[in-house]
Amino acid sequence: MDNQSLFYESGKRAVILFHAFTSTPKDVLGLGRALERADYTVYAPVFSGHGTGDLDDLLDYKIDDWMKDGEEAVTFLKSKGYEEIAVFGLSLGGVVATHLLLSEESIIGGGTFSAPVVTKYDTNVPDSFLPWYKNVKREEGYGPEELAGLMTKAEVQLKEMFADLTEHVAAMETEYASLSKKIFIAQGGKDELIKPDTARLFREALSQAEVSTQLYEEGQHVITTGSVGKELQTHVLTFLSSLDWNGGIK
């Protein structure tokens, strides 16, 4: 297990938490601790290419790699004896969580936080990432010519990455109407990266699921931290208590 991953082994009910693009499980640290205090076992892995200190590492991976990371997280908990698992994710992590809700029988419920899980709206993530990437590389000492080359390469890689992400989400959208698990959708009203209306469209697409939705009017993109994060913890705990846990561990 990666040393940046979080694993709090507590009760018989297991929860996986996935972090956002460009980040690490620090996104979900507070939520993970709150769940641990409530006697849930919590696992929050690091996505491939993340947390290395080199932004170029992120660009070597695509959505299929992160889906595999999600599947391996389920396998990890199963290897520990957990047979019933809930899964949640922030942003990119929410896409991975949705994939698992659709594909893994052992996932009994879960949901998304500020996640780009519909294709109607483009995300602002690439537009946000590239200026940040440029500043980081400049601070690392790259000169103008080297920086121009890095930016060109990064822009191409990022475009391909998000095209693959959109294609994967489009495939998932065709399955939303068949999903009958309990789903929790959380969204910040002032999200600067994901259009808040995404939450409504996702909820409407889940026509067979029992859906709980929370809109945090003052919440920005990362709704897992700060005062909004405290509210989210309470709502996630309430949602988890509504799931049909049957012992969880053999």
C-alpha positions in Angstrom: 0.0 0.0 0.0 1.3 3.5 -0.9 2.5 5.4 2.1 0.2 8.3 1.2 -2.8 6.1 1.2 -5.1 6.1 4.2 -6.3 2.9 5.8 -8.2 3.1 9.1 -9.2 -0.4 10.0 -12.1 -0.2 12.5 -15.5 -1.7 12.2 -17.0 -4.4 9.9 -18.5 -1.9 7.5 -15.9 -0.7 4.9 -15.8 2.6 2.9 -13.5 3.6 0.1 -12.9 7.3 -0.5 -11.3 8.6 -3.7 -9.5 11.9 -4.0 -9.6 14.5 -6.8 -7.4 15.0 -9.9 -4.0 16.5 -9.1 -4.4 15.8 -5.4 -4.0 13.0 -2.8 -6.1 11.4 0.0 -5.5 14.6 2.0 -8.8 15.7 0.3 -10.7 13.2 2.3 -8.7 13.0 5.5 -11.3 14.7 7.6 -14.1 12.6 6.2 -12.1 9.5 6.7 -11.4 10.3 10.3 -15.1 11.1 11.0 -16.0 7.7 9.5 -13.4 5.9 11.5 -14.8 7.5 14.7 -18.2 6.1 13.7 -16.7 2.6 13.5 -16.3 2.4 9.7 -13.1 0.9 8.2 -11.9 3.4 5.7 -9.5 3.0 2.7 -8.4 6.0 0.6 -5.8 5.0 -2.0 -3.6 7.3 -4.1 -4.4 7.4 -7.8 -1.5 6.5 -10.2 0.7 9.5 -11.0 -0.5 11.5 -8.0 1.4 12.6 -5.0 4.8 12.2 -6.5 5.9 15.9 -6.5 6.2 16.0 -10.3 3.2 17.2 -12.2 4.4 15.4 -15.4 3.7 12.1 -13.7 0.0 12.9 -13.8 0.1 13.2 -17.5 1.4 9.7 -18.0 -1.9 8.2 -16.9 -5.5 8.1 -18.2 -8.9 7.4 -17.0 -8.6 3.6 -17.6 -5.6 3.6 -15.2 -7.6 5.3 -12.5 -10.5 2.9 -13.0 -8.1 0.1 -12.5 -6.9 1.8 -9.3 -10.5 1.8 -8.1 -11.0 -1.8 -8.9 -7.7 -2.6 -7.1 -9.0 -0.7 -4.0 -12.0 -3.0 -3.9 -9.8 -6.1 -4.3 -7.6 -4.8 -1.4 -10.6 -4.6 0.9 -11.9 -7.9 -0.2 -8.5 -9.4 0.6 -8.9 -8.1 4.2 -12.3 -9.9 4.4 -14.7 -7.1 3.7 -17.5 -8.3 1.4 -19.8 -5.2 1.5 -18.3 -1.8 0.7 -19.6 1.7 0.1 -17.6 4.0 -2.1 -17.4 7.8 -2.6 -15.2 10.1 -4.5 -14.4 13.8 -5.0 -14.3 15.1 -8.6 -12.3 12.5 -10.6 -12.7 10.2 -7.6 -16.5 10.5 -8.1 -16.2 9.2 -11.6 -14.2 6.2 -10.4 -16.8 5.7 -7.6 -19.6 5.8 -10.1 -17.8 3.2 -12.3 -17.6 0.9 -9.3 -21.2 1.4 -8.3 -22.1 0.3 -11.8 -19.7 -2.6 -12.1 -19.0 -4.1 -8.7 -21.6 -6.2 -7.0 -19.9 -5.9 -3.6 -20.4 -2.1 -3.7 -23.8 -1.7 -1.9 -24.0 2.1 -2.2 -22.1 5.3 -2.3 -21.9 8.5 -4.3 -20.1 11.6 -5.7 -18.8 14.9 -4.5 -18.5 17.6 -7.1 -18.0 15.0 -9.9 -18.1 15.4 -13.7 -20.4 12.4 -14.2 -22.5 13.8 -17.1 -21.3 14.8 -20.5 -23.6 17.8 -21.1 -21.1 20.2 -19.5 -17.4 20.5 -20.0 -15.3 20.9 -16.9 -13.0 23.8 -16.2 -10.2 21.5 -15.0 -7.9 21.8 -18.0 -8.2 25.6 -18.1 -7.3 25.6 -14.4 -4.6 23.1 -14.6 -2.4 24.6 -17.4 -1.7 28.0 -15.8 -0.9 26.2 -12.5 1.4 23.7 -14.4 3.2 26.7 -16.0 3.7 28.4 -12.7 5.0 25.3 -11.0 7.5 24.6 -13.9 8.7 28.2 -13.9 9.3 27.9 -10.1 11.3 24.7 -10.8 13.7 26.8 -12.9 12.7 26.0 -16.5 13.5 28.7 -19.0 11.2 30.2 -21.6 12.1 27.8 -24.4 11.9 24.7 -22.2 8.7 25.9 -20.6 7.1 26.4 -24.0 7.9 22.9 -25.0 6.6 21.5 -21.7 3.4 23.5 -22.1 2.8 22.3 -25.6 3.3 18.7 -24.6 1.1 19.0 -21.5 -1.7 20.7 -23.4 -1.8 17.8 -25.9 -1.7 15.1 -23.1 -4.4 16.9 -21.1 -6.7 17.2 -24.1 -6.3 13.5 -24.8 -6.8 12.6 -21.1 -10.1 14.6 -20.9 -11.3 13.2 -24.2 -10.9 9.7 -22.8 -12.7 10.8 -19.6 -15.6 12.2 -21.5 -15.8 9.0 -23.6 -15.9 6.9 -20.4 -18.5 9.0 -18.8 -20.6 8.8 -21.9 -20.5 5.0 -21.7 -21.5 5.1 -18.0 -24.4 7.4 -18.8 -26.1 4.7 -20.8 -26.2 2.5 -17.6 -27.4 5.1 -15.1 -31.1 4.2 -15.6 -30.4 0.6 -14.7 -28.6 1.4 -11.4 -30.8 0.6 -8.4 -28.4 1.1 -5.5 -28.7 3.9 -3.0 -26.7 6.9 -4.2 -25.6 10.1 -2.5 -24.8 13.2 -4.6 -23.1 16.3 -3.1 -22.4 19.5 -5.0 -21.1 22.9 -4.2 -23.2 25.8 -5.4 -20.1 27.9 -6.1 -18.1 25.2 -7.7 -15.5 26.8 -10.0 -14.6 23.6 -11.9 -17.8 21.6 -12.3 -21.1 23.2 -13.3 -23.4 22.8 -10.2 -26.3 21.7 -12.5 -24.4 18.5 -13.1 -25.8 17.2 -9.8 -29.4 17.7 -11.0 -28.7 15.9 -14.3 -27.0 13.0 -12.6 -29.9 12.6 -10.1 -32.5 12.7 -13.0 -30.6 10.1 -14.9 -30.6 7.7 -11.9 -34.3 6.8 -12.5 -34.2 3.5 -10.7 -32.0 4.5 -7.8 -32.8 5.8 -4.4 -31.0 9.1 -4.5 -30.1 11.6 -1.7 -28.9 15.0 -2.9 -27.1 17.8 -1.0 -26.4 21.2 -2.5 -24.0 23.3 -0.4 -24.8 26.8 -1.6 -21.5 28.3 -0.4 -19.4 25.3 -1.3 -16.7 25.5 -4.0 -15.2 22.6 -5.7 -13.5 20.8 -2.8 -16.5 20.4 -0.5 -14.7 17.8 1.7 -12.8 20.3 3.7 -13.6 23.4 5.9 -17.0 24.2 7.3 -18.8 22.7 4.3 -16.7 19.5 4.8 -18.1 19.3 8.4 -21.6 19.4 7.0 -20.7 16.8 4.4 -19.4 14.4 7.1 -22.8 14.5 8.9 -24.7 13.9 5.7 -22.5 11.0 4.6 -22.8 9.4 8.0 -26.6 9.7 7.8 -26.6 8.2 4.3 -24.3 5.3 5.3 -26.6 4.5 8.2 -29.4 4.0 5.7 -27.6 1.3 3.7 -28.5 -2.4 4.0 -25.4 -3.7 5.7 -25.5 -7.4 6.4 -22.4 -7.8 8.6 -19.8 -6.7 6.0 -17.1 -9.1 6.9 -16.9 -12.9 7.0 
